């Protein structure tokens, strides 16, 4: 079963860009998968949710829909420590079966240089492997 590790900006996409995250992940994966989220990512989402603005509203949307996401994907929260991006790189290197879902361009470049599969937004409404 494929494991997809989602970072903060990936989780915020459904609200910010009106992307059907569930439908798009089902479309591009040829089989079952589990969505993983770092505990540091959840901390970032909770922090954002306490602020004002569009990203804060997106974070509240994510938190409000986490149960729906869990039902569809069996979300696993993975304990992380330190800076989230650095932890993602290390975790992806240690778990070669993992695919990382992110729109963070510097993180994407680092992951691709290491040969880690990456899912990102390809247009304003579609996700794909890059």
SEVO-254901 format. One record per residue (C-alpha): chain; x, y, z; residue in one letter; residue number from 1. Coordinates in Angstrom, 2 decimals. Example, Ala and Ser with C-alpha at 12.3 -4.5 7.8 and 13.67 -1.06 7.14 Angstrom:
<sites>
  mol       px       py       pz  type  seq
    A    12.30    -4.50     7.80     A    1
    A    13.67    -1.06     7.14     S    2
</sites>
This chain:
<sites>
  mol       px       py       pz  type  seq
    A     0.00     0.00     0.00     X    1
    A     1.40     3.39    -1.02     X    2
    A     2.00     5.96     1.71     X    3
    A     1.63     9.64     0.87     X    4
    A     3.13    12.16     3.28     X    5
    A     1.28    15.48     3.01     X    6
    A     2.81    18.77     4.10     X    7
    A     0.99    21.88     5.33     X    8
    A     0.49    23.69     2.04     X    9
    A    -0.81    20.51     0.42     X   10
    A    -3.47    20.14     3.10     X   11
    A    -4.54    23.77     2.58     X   12
    A    -5.06    23.36    -1.19     X   13
    A    -8.70    22.24    -1.16     X   14
    A    -9.73    25.53     0.41     X   15
    A    -7.25    27.82    -1.35     X   16
    A    -7.62    26.41    -4.87     X   17
    A   -10.91    24.50    -4.73     X   18
    A    -9.10    21.26    -5.56     X   19
    A   -10.93    18.04    -4.78     X   20
    A    -8.03    16.53    -2.84     X   21
    A    -9.82    13.22    -2.26     X   22
    A   -10.85    12.82    -5.89     X   23
    A    -7.49    13.87    -7.28     X   24
    A    -5.50    11.51    -5.04     X   25
    A    -7.82     8.66    -6.02     X   26
    A    -7.44     9.60    -9.70     X   27
    A    -3.63     9.59    -9.78     X   28
    A    -3.06     6.54    -7.55     X   29
    A    -3.60     3.13    -9.05     X   30
    A    -4.48     1.38    -5.83     X   31
    A    -5.01     1.91    -2.13     X   32
    A    -2.96     4.38    -0.16     X   33
    A    -2.67     5.90     3.29     X   34
    A    -2.27     9.62     3.85     X   35
    A     0.39    10.44     6.44     X   36
    A     0.75    13.79     8.17     X   37
    A     3.69    14.80    10.38     X   38
    A     2.78    15.93    13.88     X   39
    A     4.72    19.12    13.10     X   40
    A     2.47    19.71    10.11     X   41
    A    -0.62    19.38    12.33     X   42
    A     0.97    21.86    14.74     X   43
    A     1.51    24.30    11.84     X   44
    A    -2.13    23.91    10.76     X   45
    A    -3.37    24.51    14.31     X   46
    A    -1.16    27.61    14.62     X   47
    A    -2.41    28.97    11.30     X   48
    A    -6.02    28.31    12.31     X   49
    A    -5.63    30.70    15.25     X   50
    A    -4.72    33.61    12.98     X   51
    A    -6.76    35.75    10.60     X   52
    A    -6.82    35.76     6.82     X   53
    A    -7.30    33.33     3.96     X   54
    A    -4.64    30.81     5.05     X   55
    A    -6.12    30.81     8.56     X   56
    A    -9.55    30.07     7.10     X   57
    A    -7.98    27.27     5.02     X   58
    A    -6.38    25.81     8.17     X   59
    A    -9.72    25.87    10.01     X   60
    A   -11.27    24.14     6.99     X   61
    A    -8.60    21.40     7.18     X   62
    A    -9.16    20.86    10.90     X   63
    A   -12.92    20.77    10.40     X   64
    A   -12.64    18.17     7.65     X   65
    A    -9.92    15.97     9.14     X   66
    A   -12.47    13.32    10.18     X   67
    A   -13.74    13.07     6.58     X   68
    A   -10.17    12.76     5.34     X   69
    A    -9.46    10.08     7.97     X   70
    A   -12.51     8.05     6.85     X   71
    A   -11.44     8.13     3.21     X   72
    A    -7.73     7.54     3.67     X   73
    A    -6.99     6.20     7.12     X   74
    A    -4.80     9.19     7.97     X   75
    A    -1.78     8.43    10.12     X   76
    A    -0.17    11.18    12.17     X   77
    A     3.57    10.48    12.33     X   78
    A     5.58    11.92    15.23     X   79
    A     8.10    14.45    13.98     X   80
    A    10.69    16.64    15.63     X   81
    A    12.44    19.81    14.56     X   82
    A    11.85    21.83    11.40     X   83
    A     9.14    20.10     9.38     X   84
    A    10.80    20.39     5.95     X   85
    A    14.06    18.88     7.23     X   86
    A    12.13    16.13     8.97     X   87
    A    10.23    15.37     5.73     X   88
    A    13.52    14.99     3.84     X   89
    A    14.95    12.67     6.49     X   90
    A    11.73    10.63     6.77     X   91
    A    11.49    10.23     2.98     X   92
    A    15.09     9.02     2.83     X   93
    A    14.47     6.47     5.59     X   94
    A    11.16     5.27     4.12     X   95
    A    11.73     4.75     0.42     X   96
    A     8.15     3.58    -0.21     X   97
    A     6.87     7.04     0.70     X   98
    A     5.65     9.67    -1.73     X   99
    A     5.57    13.31    -0.58     X  100
    A     2.69    15.63    -1.49     X  101
    A     3.80    19.27    -1.47     X  102
    A     3.62    22.53    -3.39     X  103
    A     6.64    23.95    -1.59     X  104
    A     9.06    24.46    -4.51     X  105
    A    12.35    24.38    -2.53     X  106
    A    11.21    21.22    -0.69     X  107
    A    10.09    19.65    -3.98     X  108
    A    13.49    20.29    -5.56     X  109
    A    15.32    18.74    -2.60     X  110
    A    13.07    15.67    -2.68     X  111
    A    13.35    15.19    -6.43     X  112
    A    17.15    15.46    -6.21     X  113
    A    17.03    12.53    -3.78     X  114
    A    14.77    10.50    -6.08     X  115
    A    11.70    10.78    -3.86     X  116
    A     8.38    10.72    -5.76     X  117
    A     6.46    13.98    -5.36     X  118
    A     2.81    14.87    -5.91     X  119
    A     2.10    18.52    -6.64     X  120
    A    -0.47    20.80    -8.21     X  121
    A    -0.03    20.74   -12.00     X  122
    A    -2.77    23.22   -12.81     X  123
    A    -5.25    25.18   -10.74     X  124
    A    -7.46    22.08   -10.41     X  125
    A    -5.28    18.98   -10.96     X  126
    A    -2.67    17.06    -9.02     X  127
    A    -0.02    14.82   -10.54     X  128
    A     3.32    13.17    -9.94     X  129
    A     6.25    15.34   -10.97     X  130
</sites>
